[in-house]
C-alpha cells in the first residue's frame, strides 16, 4: 500500500533515468525546430492526436482509469498501445498514479498535488518518489480490474517498444527530421500539455462544482488536451465519459466516444446530466451542484 512518504516531494532521491530521459527528449525537441517541413508537421500532428486523444484521453483516462464506457478487448488494447506513444509510462502505471490522485486529491498522498508548488505538480513529481515506478503490490491494489491482464502487464513493462516501431516507420518515410518532429518534439509538447492538467487546472479557471479540491475548468487547457481541461467537471463526476457539460465546453474526446457508440464500438457509456442528480441546484443557466465528491 502506498504511503504518504511515497509521494512526498522532498523525501525521495532523484529518479536519474527519468531526469536524463526528459533532458534528452527536450534537447532533441529543440533540434527538431531547425528541420521544419510540412510533412514533418503533419506526421507530428497525426501522432499527437493518436497518442494524446485516442491513447491518453480515451484509452488511459476515460476508459481504463474511470471505466466511463466499455469497448471490445481488441479496441481497448489498441487504445492502450496508442497511449504508450505519449511516453507517459505504461497503462498500469499511469492508471495507478491517476487513481491515487483522485483518491487523495491535494493531500500529502497525491502524487502531483499543486499544494506542493506549481513546479512540483507540473513536472517535479516525475523526478522523485515512486509515482512513475509503483510496486506490483500498489498496481494490484489500485488496478484490480486489469492488473492481471497479461497483455497490459507486458505492455506496461515494454511500453517504449511501440514507439521504436513508429520511429522506424517515420525514418523510412521522412528521415531523421521526421523522427525528431513526430517523436521527440511531439512527445515533449504532449507531456507539457498533459502536465498542465495536473498543475494549471488546479490553480486557474472557473469552478462549476463546489467540491473539496481546487480543480478548475480551463478552456485553454481543454483546447490543447482534446477536452481534458474541464477538470472541475471531471473531479466532481470522475466516471463521466463526458467532461464538457455545457454547450460551449468543447470536448473532442467525448465526441470521439459518441462516434464509437454510434458505430456500436462503445457501450455502457456514462455521461453525467443534471437530471440524474437529485441534489441538483440551478442557480443559473450553467451552475451545477454535484451529489458527491465521487472518486
C-alpha positions as CSV (number, residue, x, y, z in Angstrom):
1,X,0.0,0.0,0.0
2,X,1.3,3.5,-0.9
3,X,2.2,5.8,2.0
4,X,2.4,9.5,2.3
5,X,6.2,9.2,2.0
6,X,5.9,7.6,-1.4
7,X,5.0,10.9,-3.0
8,X,6.5,13.5,-0.6
9,X,8.4,15.9,-2.9
10,X,11.4,16.4,-0.5
11,X,11.9,12.9,0.9
12,X,12.9,10.9,-2.1
13,X,16.1,10.7,-4.1
14,X,16.2,11.7,-7.8
15,X,15.0,9.3,-10.5
16,X,18.0,9.7,-12.6
17,X,16.8,7.7,-15.5
18,X,13.7,9.8,-15.8
19,X,15.6,13.0,-15.4
20,X,18.1,12.1,-18.1
21,X,15.4,10.8,-20.5
22,X,13.4,14.1,-20.1
23,X,16.5,16.2,-20.7
24,X,17.4,14.2,-23.9
25,X,13.9,14.4,-25.2
26,X,13.8,18.2,-24.7
27,X,17.2,18.7,-26.4
28,X,16.1,16.7,-29.4
29,X,12.8,18.5,-29.4
30,X,14.7,21.8,-29.7
31,X,16.8,20.3,-32.5
32,X,13.6,19.5,-34.4
33,X,12.8,23.2,-34.7
34,X,15.7,23.5,-37.1
35,X,14.3,21.0,-39.6
36,X,10.8,22.1,-40.3
37,X,8.7,20.7,-43.2
38,X,5.0,20.4,-43.7
39,X,5.3,16.7,-43.9
40,X,7.0,16.6,-40.5
41,X,4.3,18.9,-39.0
42,X,1.5,16.7,-40.4
43,X,3.2,13.5,-39.1
44,X,3.6,15.1,-35.7
45,X,0.0,16.3,-35.6
46,X,-1.4,12.9,-36.5
47,X,0.6,11.1,-33.8
48,X,-0.2,13.9,-31.3
49,X,-3.9,13.1,-31.9
50,X,-3.4,9.3,-31.8
51,X,-1.3,9.4,-28.6
52,X,-2.9,12.3,-26.8
53,X,-6.6,11.9,-27.7
54,X,-7.1,8.3,-28.5
55,X,-4.3,6.9,-26.3
56,X,-4.3,9.1,-23.2
57,X,-7.6,10.8,-23.2
58,X,-9.8,7.9,-24.3
59,X,-7.7,4.9,-23.5
60,X,-5.7,5.5,-20.4
61,X,-8.0,8.1,-18.8
62,X,-11.7,7.8,-19.6
63,X,-11.7,4.0,-20.3
64,X,-9.1,2.3,-18.2
65,X,-8.9,4.7,-15.2
66,X,-12.6,5.7,-14.8
67,X,-14.4,3.0,-16.8
68,X,-16.8,5.6,-18.3
69,X,-17.6,3.2,-21.2
70,X,-16.8,-0.2,-22.5
71,X,-15.2,-1.3,-25.7
72,X,-14.2,-4.7,-27.2
73,X,-10.9,-6.1,-25.9
74,X,-9.2,-5.6,-29.2
75,X,-10.1,-1.9,-29.2
76,X,-9.1,-1.5,-25.5
77,X,-5.7,-3.0,-26.3
78,X,-5.4,-0.7,-29.4
79,X,-6.1,2.4,-27.4
80,X,-3.6,1.3,-24.8
81,X,-0.9,0.9,-27.4
82,X,-1.7,4.4,-28.7
83,X,-1.3,5.6,-25.1
84,X,2.2,4.3,-24.9
85,X,3.2,6.5,-27.8
86,X,2.8,9.5,-25.4
87,X,5.7,8.2,-23.4
88,X,3.9,8.7,-20.1
89,X,4.6,5.2,-18.8
90,X,2.6,2.1,-19.4
91,X,-1.2,1.7,-18.8
92,X,-1.0,0.0,-15.3
93,X,1.5,2.6,-14.0
94,X,-0.4,5.6,-15.5
95,X,-3.8,4.4,-14.2
96,X,-2.4,3.6,-10.8
97,X,-1.0,7.1,-10.4
98,X,-4.2,8.7,-11.6
99,X,-6.4,6.7,-9.4
100,X,-4.2,7.6,-6.4
101,X,-4.6,11.3,-7.5
102,X,-8.3,11.0,-7.4
103,X,-8.4,9.1,-4.1
104,X,-6.1,11.6,-2.3
105,X,-6.5,14.8,-4.3
106,X,-4.4,17.6,-3.0
107,X,-3.3,15.8,0.1
108,X,0.2,14.5,1.0
109,X,-0.6,11.3,-0.8
110,X,-1.5,13.0,-4.1
111,X,1.4,12.2,-6.5
112,X,1.3,15.7,-8.0
113,X,-0.5,18.0,-5.7
114,X,-0.3,21.7,-6.7
115,X,-0.3,22.5,-3.0
116,X,3.4,21.4,-3.1
117,X,4.1,24.1,-5.6
118,X,3.4,24.6,-9.3
119,X,6.7,23.2,-10.4
120,X,6.1,20.0,-8.4
121,X,2.6,19.4,-9.8
122,X,3.7,20.2,-13.4
123,X,7.0,18.2,-13.7
124,X,8.8,17.9,-10.5
125,X,6.8,14.9,-9.3
126,X,8.1,12.6,-12.0
127,X,11.7,13.2,-10.9
128,X,11.3,12.0,-7.3
129,X,9.4,9.3,-5.4
130,X,7.5,6.3,-6.8
131,X,4.8,7.9,-8.8
132,X,6.4,6.7,-12.0
133,X,7.7,3.4,-10.6
134,X,4.9,1.9,-8.5
135,X,5.4,-1.5,-6.9
136,X,3.5,-4.5,-8.2
137,X,1.5,-4.6,-5.0
138,X,0.4,-0.9,-5.5
139,X,-0.7,-1.6,-9.0
140,X,-2.7,-4.6,-7.9
141,X,-4.3,-2.6,-5.1
142,X,-5.4,0.3,-7.4
143,X,-5.9,-1.6,-10.6
144,X,-7.6,-4.8,-9.5
145,X,-9.8,-4.7,-12.6
146,X,-7.0,-5.3,-15.1
147,X,-3.7,-5.8,-13.2
148,X,-3.8,-9.5,-14.1
149,X,-4.4,-8.9,-17.8
150,X,-1.4,-10.4,-19.5
151,X,-1.4,-8.0,-22.4
152,X,-1.4,-4.9,-20.2
153,X,1.3,-6.4,-18.0
154,X,3.6,-6.9,-21.0
155,X,2.7,-3.5,-22.5
156,X,3.3,-1.8,-19.1
157,X,6.8,-3.3,-18.9
158,X,7.7,-2.6,-22.5
159,X,5.7,0.5,-23.2
160,X,8.6,2.1,-25.1
161,X,8.6,-0.7,-27.8
162,X,5.7,0.6,-29.9
163,X,7.5,4.0,-30.3
164,X,10.5,2.2,-31.7
165,X,8.5,0.7,-34.5
166,X,6.8,4.1,-35.1
167,X,10.1,5.8,-35.2
168,X,11.5,3.2,-37.7
169,X,8.5,3.8,-39.9
170,X,8.9,7.6,-39.7
171,X,12.6,7.3,-40.5
172,X,11.8,5.2,-43.6
173,X,9.3,7.8,-44.8
174,X,10.9,11.1,-43.9
175,X,14.3,10.5,-42.4
176,X,15.7,11.8,-39.1
177,X,14.0,15.1,-39.3
178,X,10.6,13.4,-39.3
179,X,11.6,11.3,-36.3
180,X,12.7,14.5,-34.4
181,X,9.3,16.1,-35.1
182,X,6.9,13.3,-34.8
183,X,8.5,11.6,-31.9
184,X,10.6,13.9,-29.8
185,X,9.0,17.3,-30.3
186,X,5.5,15.8,-30.3
187,X,6.2,13.8,-27.1
188,X,7.6,16.9,-25.3
189,X,4.7,19.1,-26.3
190,X,2.3,16.3,-25.3
191,X,4.0,16.0,-21.9
192,X,3.6,19.6,-21.1
193,X,0.0,19.8,-22.3
194,X,-0.9,16.8,-20.1
195,X,1.1,18.2,-17.1
196,X,-0.8,21.5,-17.4
197,X,-3.9,19.5,-16.4
198,X,-2.1,18.5,-13.2
199,X,-0.8,22.0,-12.5
200,X,-2.8,24.8,-14.2
201,X,-6.3,23.3,-13.9
202,X,-5.8,23.1,-10.1
203,X,-4.8,26.7,-10.0
204,X,-6.6,28.8,-12.7
205,X,-10.0,28.7,-14.1
206,X,-13.7,28.6,-13.1
207,X,-15.5,26.3,-10.7
208,X,-18.9,24.9,-11.5
209,X,-18.9,22.4,-8.7
210,X,-18.1,23.3,-5.1
211,X,-16.1,20.2,-4.2
212,X,-13.3,19.6,-1.7
213,X,-10.4,20.1,-4.1
214,X,-9.2,23.1,-6.0
215,X,-9.9,21.7,-9.5
216,X,-10.8,24.3,-12.2
217,X,-12.4,24.3,-15.6
218,X,-9.9,25.9,-18.0
219,X,-10.9,26.4,-21.7
220,X,-7.4,26.9,-22.9
221,X,-6.1,23.7,-21.4
222,X,-9.2,21.9,-22.7
223,X,-8.4,23.1,-26.2
224,X,-4.9,21.7,-26.2
225,X,-5.8,18.4,-24.4
226,X,-8.8,17.3,-26.5
227,X,-11.2,18.2,-23.7
228,X,-9.3,17.1,-20.6
229,X,-9.2,20.7,-19.3
230,X,-12.8,20.7,-18.0
231,X,-11.2,19.5,-14.8
232,X,-13.6,20.7,-12.2
233,X,-16.4,18.9,-14.0
234,X,-14.2,15.8,-14.1
235,X,-13.3,15.8,-10.4
236,X,-17.0,16.3,-9.5
237,X,-18.0,13.2,-11.5
238,X,-14.9,11.3,-12.4
239,X,-16.7,8.3,-14.1
240,X,-18.5,10.5,-16.6
241,X,-17.0,10.0,-20.1
242,X,-18.3,13.4,-20.9
243,X,-16.2,16.2,-19.4
244,X,-17.6,19.2,-21.3
245,X,-21.0,19.6,-19.6
246,X,-22.2,22.9,-21.2
247,X,-22.7,23.5,-24.9
248,X,-19.7,25.8,-25.0
249,X,-17.4,23.3,-23.3
250,X,-15.8,21.7,-26.4
251,X,-14.8,18.1,-25.7
252,X,-13.3,16.3,-28.7
253,X,-12.6,13.2,-26.6
254,X,-16.3,13.0,-25.8
255,X,-17.2,13.4,-29.5
256,X,-15.0,10.5,-30.4
257,X,-16.6,8.3,-27.7
258,X,-20.0,9.2,-29.0
259,X,-18.9,8.3,-32.5
260,X,-17.7,4.9,-31.3
261,X,-21.0,4.5,-29.5
262,X,-22.9,5.2,-32.7
263,X,-20.7,2.7,-34.6
264,X,-21.5,0.1,-31.9
265,X,-17.9,0.0,-30.6
266,X,-18.6,1.7,-27.3
267,X,-21.3,0.5,-24.9
268,X,-22.4,1.3,-21.3
269,X,-21.3,4.9,-21.9
270,X,-21.9,7.0,-18.8
271,X,-22.3,10.8,-19.3
272,X,-23.4,12.9,-16.3
273,X,-26.5,15.0,-16.7
274,X,-28.1,17.3,-14.0
275,X,-31.3,15.2,-14.3
276,X,-29.5,12.3,-12.7
277,X,-28.6,14.4,-9.6
278,X,-31.4,14.7,-7.0
279,X,-29.4,17.4,-5.3
280,X,-29.1,19.4,-8.5
281,X,-29.5,23.1,-7.7
282,X,-30.0,25.5,-10.6
283,X,-28.5,28.8,-9.5
284,X,-28.2,30.0,-13.1
285,X,-28.2,28.5,-16.6
286,X,-24.9,26.7,-16.1
287,X,-24.5,26.2,-12.4
288,X,-24.5,22.6,-11.3
289,X,-24.1,21.0,-7.9
290,X,-22.6,17.5,-7.6
291,X,-24.3,14.9,-5.5
292,X,-21.0,13.7,-4.1
293,X,-17.3,14.0,-4.5
294,X,-17.1,10.8,-6.4
295,X,-13.8,9.0,-7.0
